[in-house]
Amino acid sequence: MCIRDRSFWYISIGHGASAMLTSTMMVHLILAFKNQGLTIEIAALIWGISMGIGGISQLLGGIIGDKVTKRYALFFFGCLQAIGVALAVTVTSIWSALIFATIYGMGFGARAPITTAMRGEYFGRKSFGKIMGISAIIMMIMTMIGPVLAGTLFDRQQDYTTAFVSMAILGAFGSIAFLFAKKPIHPAQRSTNH
């Protein structure tokens, strides 16, 4: 059963870490940018731009995911997303905000198709719905934790620096899990190898 395989859990943790960054940014980014001197309108525009870049980057991620080892690509793009979150605390102008949007958007978007493709490649189509469903539980837990933790840290310090840098570190560590997610050996192949 695939959920007994370590790779299943590594992929789930890595994907959950990325989802945690996304939920944290969705809840807090516009308020953070306002706190750092941008108008609400510009902050909202930048979030929209980052999501647009993320959408375009899904094409890039799909192409790269077919050409290189998926776990390495996921590690790279997961870390790129985490770097984007850390850079968010440096945003004080529209130009620095556009740098954030580009880096974060590319990491967030390019990672998405590779994660789904990796599950299919590793575990096949037969149990794909169950695999995604069980993975979603882990992702939802991490998705809930991120914004609450970031909000708690902001309430204590009235500043998003510690919150976003902490989230970025957690996201980067979560991305390391992808490096350990080696493709499982099918049970039929195990018996022929021995």
Backbone torsions as a table, in degrees:
resi	resn	phi	psi	omega
1	MET	NA	133.7	-171.4
2	CYS	-63.5	-30.2	-177.7
3	ILE	-72.2	-10.2	174.1
4	ARG	-85.1	-10.9	-178.7
5	ASP	-82.4	135.0	-179.2
6	ARG	-59.4	-35.6	-178.3
7	SER	-60.1	-35.1	177.8
8	PHE	-58.2	-45.0	-177.6
9	TRP	-72.7	-37.2	176.9
10	TYR	-62.5	-44.5	178.5
11	ILE	-63.1	-42.2	-179.1
12	SER	-63.5	-41.2	179.4
13	ILE	-67.6	-44.9	178.8
14	GLY	-61.4	-44.7	179.0
15	HIS	-66.9	-39.1	177.9
16	GLY	-62.4	-38.5	179.2
17	ALA	-63.7	-41.8	177.4
18	SER	-65.0	-42.9	178.5
19	ALA	-62.8	-34.8	177.6
20	MET	-62.8	-42.7	177.9
21	LEU	-64.3	-41.9	-179.0
22	THR	-63.1	-46.7	-178.8
23	SER	-65.5	-36.6	178.8
24	THR	-64.3	-44.4	178.7
25	MET	-65.8	-40.3	180.0
26	MET	-59.8	-40.2	-176.5
27	VAL	-80.8	-39.8	-166.7
28	HIS	-111.2	-18.1	-169.3
29	LEU	-61.2	-47.2	-177.2
30	ILE	-62.5	-40.9	176.7
31	LEU	-65.5	-38.1	178.8
32	ALA	-64.0	-46.1	-179.9
33	PHE	-63.9	-37.3	175.8
34	LYS	-62.7	-42.9	178.5
35	ASN	-61.9	-27.4	-177.2
36	GLN	-96.7	7.9	170.9
37	GLY	109.0	-4.1	177.2
38	LEU	-84.9	156.8	174.6
39	THR	-77.1	158.6	177.2
40	ILE	-57.6	-40.8	-178.2
41	GLU	-63.4	-44.8	179.0
42	ILE	-66.9	-42.3	179.3
43	ALA	-60.1	-44.0	178.8
44	ALA	-65.7	-39.5	177.9
45	LEU	-61.5	-43.5	-179.8
46	ILE	-62.8	-40.9	177.4
47	TRP	-62.1	-42.5	177.3
48	GLY	-61.7	-41.2	178.1
49	ILE	-63.5	-42.9	-179.9
50	SER	-62.8	-37.1	177.4
51	MET	-70.5	-35.1	175.5
52	GLY	-63.7	-45.0	176.1
53	ILE	-61.9	-38.6	177.2
54	GLY	-61.4	-40.9	178.7
55	GLY	-63.5	-45.3	178.2
56	ILE	-65.5	-37.9	-177.8
57	SER	-68.0	-17.8	175.4
58	GLN	-61.4	-35.5	175.6
59	LEU	-62.9	-45.2	178.5
60	LEU	-60.3	-45.7	179.9
61	GLY	-61.5	-40.9	178.7
62	GLY	-62.0	-41.8	179.7
63	ILE	-67.1	-48.8	-178.6
64	ILE	-63.9	-41.1	-179.7
65	GLY	-61.3	-24.9	177.1
66	ASP	-85.3	-14.6	-174.6
67	LYS	-106.2	-24.4	-178.7
68	VAL	-124.4	170.0	177.1
69	THR	-61.8	124.4	-172.8
70	LYS	-59.6	-39.4	-176.6
71	ARG	-66.1	-32.2	176.6
72	TYR	-71.7	-41.1	177.9
73	ALA	-62.5	-41.7	179.9
74	LEU	-66.1	-39.1	176.0
75	PHE	-60.4	-46.9	-178.8
76	PHE	-61.6	-51.4	-175.9
77	PHE	-70.3	-33.0	175.3
78	GLY	-63.8	-41.4	177.4
79	CYS	-68.3	-36.3	176.8
80	LEU	-61.8	-42.4	176.7
81	GLN	-62.0	-42.5	179.1
82	ALA	-64.0	-39.7	176.7
83	ILE	-61.5	-40.7	176.9
84	GLY	-58.5	-42.8	178.9
85	VAL	-62.7	-43.7	178.9
86	ALA	-63.7	-39.0	179.7
87	LEU	-66.7	-23.5	-178.6
88	ALA	-56.5	-29.6	-178.3
89	VAL	-75.4	-12.5	180.0
90	THR	-94.4	-3.7	-174.5
91	VAL	-73.1	120.0	176.2
92	THR	-134.8	-1.8	-179.5
93	SER	-145.3	168.5	179.4
94	ILE	-64.3	-31.6	-179.1
95	TRP	-70.3	-44.8	176.7
96	SER	-66.9	-30.5	177.0
97	ALA	-67.1	-37.1	178.2
98	LEU	-68.4	-33.9	174.8
99	ILE	-63.8	-46.1	175.7
100	PHE	-55.6	-50.5	-175.2
101	ALA	-58.8	-39.4	-179.1
102	THR	-68.0	-49.9	-177.0
103	ILE	-67.7	-49.9	-179.5
104	TYR	-62.9	-46.7	-177.8
105	GLY	-60.2	-42.5	178.5
106	MET	-64.0	-45.3	179.9
107	GLY	-63.4	-46.9	-179.3
108	PHE	-62.6	-48.7	-173.9
109	GLY	-72.8	-46.3	-175.2
110	ALA	-65.9	-29.2	-179.4
111	ARG	-68.7	-34.4	-170.0
112	ALA	-56.6	-54.0	-177.6
113	PRO	-68.9	-29.1	-178.5
114	ILE	-67.5	-39.9	-178.9
115	THR	-62.1	-44.4	179.9
116	THR	-66.9	-44.4	179.8
117	ALA	-62.6	-37.1	-178.8
118	MET	-63.5	-42.4	178.3
119	ARG	-60.6	-43.7	179.2
120	GLY	-64.3	-42.3	-179.8
121	GLU	-65.4	-39.6	-176.5
122	TYR	-77.9	-38.7	-169.0
123	PHE	-119.5	-2.4	176.4
124	GLY	79.7	-179.3	-175.6
125	ARG	-90.0	-23.2	-171.3
126	LYS	-57.4	-42.5	-176.7
127	SER	-112.4	21.5	-171.9
128	PHE	-59.0	-42.2	180.0
129	GLY	-62.7	-43.5	178.9
130	LYS	-64.9	-41.7	179.7
131	ILE	-61.1	-47.7	179.4
132	MET	-64.7	-38.5	-179.6
133	GLY	-64.5	-45.3	179.7
134	ILE	-68.4	-40.7	176.8
135	SER	-60.4	-36.6	-177.9
136	ALA	-62.6	-30.4	178.2
137	ILE	-62.2	-48.0	179.2
138	ILE	-62.2	-44.4	-179.6
139	MET	-62.3	-41.5	-178.8
140	MET	-65.3	-39.1	178.0
141	ILE	-61.2	-48.1	-179.8
142	MET	-67.6	-33.8	178.2
143	THR	-64.9	-33.7	178.2
144	MET	-77.4	-37.0	-176.1
145	ILE	-66.2	-43.2	-174.1
146	GLY	-54.3	-58.0	-178.0
147	PRO	-63.5	-34.6	179.5
148	VAL	-67.2	-44.7	178.8
149	LEU	-62.4	-45.6	179.9
150	ALA	-62.7	-41.2	178.5
151	GLY	-64.8	-39.5	178.7
152	THR	-64.0	-44.1	179.5
153	LEU	-65.7	-38.2	177.0
154	PHE	-64.7	-42.8	-179.7
155	ASP	-59.7	-34.6	-179.0
156	ARG	-76.1	-34.2	-171.5
157	GLN	-114.4	-9.9	-176.6
158	GLN	55.0	35.6	-177.2
159	ASP	-159.4	144.8	-176.5
160	TYR	-93.6	0.7	-175.1
161	THR	-58.0	-56.2	-178.9
162	THR	-62.4	-40.0	-178.8
163	ALA	-61.1	-51.5	-175.2
164	PHE	-72.7	-38.6	178.5
165	VAL	-65.7	-40.1	176.7
166	SER	-61.8	-44.0	177.9
167	MET	-62.6	-41.2	179.9
168	ALA	-62.5	-42.4	178.9
169	ILE	-63.9	-45.6	177.6
170	LEU	-61.5	-40.7	178.4
171	GLY	-63.6	-41.7	179.0
172	ALA	-65.8	-42.7	177.1
173	PHE	-63.3	-38.5	176.3
174	GLY	-62.2	-36.5	179.3
175	SER	-66.6	-28.2	177.2
176	ILE	-60.9	-30.7	179.3
177	ALA	-56.2	-33.4	179.4
178	PHE	-60.4	-32.9	-178.5
179	LEU	-63.6	-27.6	-179.1
180	PHE	-89.2	-5.6	-175.7
181	ALA	-85.0	74.1	178.9
182	LYS	-78.7	149.8	-178.2
183	LYS	-62.6	127.0	-179.4
184	PRO	-65.4	150.3	174.3
185	ILE	-87.4	127.3	-179.8
186	HIS	-62.5	139.0	-178.8
187	PRO	-52.0	-36.6	-179.8
188	ALA	-65.1	-35.4	179.7
189	GLN	-74.7	-31.5	177.9
190	ARG	-60.6	-43.8	-176.3
191	SER	-69.1	-30.2	178.7
192	THR	-80.2	-22.5	-179.8
193	ASN	-79.6	-16.0	-176.4
194	HIS	-99.5	NA	NA
